[in-house]
């Protein structure tokens, strides 16, 4: 069970890393007036005459997520099997 959980978490993190490699930024659909919780990635930009929040990850975030996910998947493979 621990092995499958570690592998699934590693795959999830790696897939986010691959997504961050493929996209430059994400413009959220609905405008919000809340204070952003993620200071480094969430900013506001004017799109179609209204201010919308965007997620703009730094360039190093994709490689960091890919490496963390890969290491955790390798750890899950290296765990001993409990039958």
Secondary structure, 3 states (H helix, E strand, C coil): CHHHHHHHHHHHHHHHHHHHHHCCCEECCCCCCCCCCCCCCEEEEEECCEEEEEECCCHHHHHHHHHHHHHHHHHHHHCCCCC
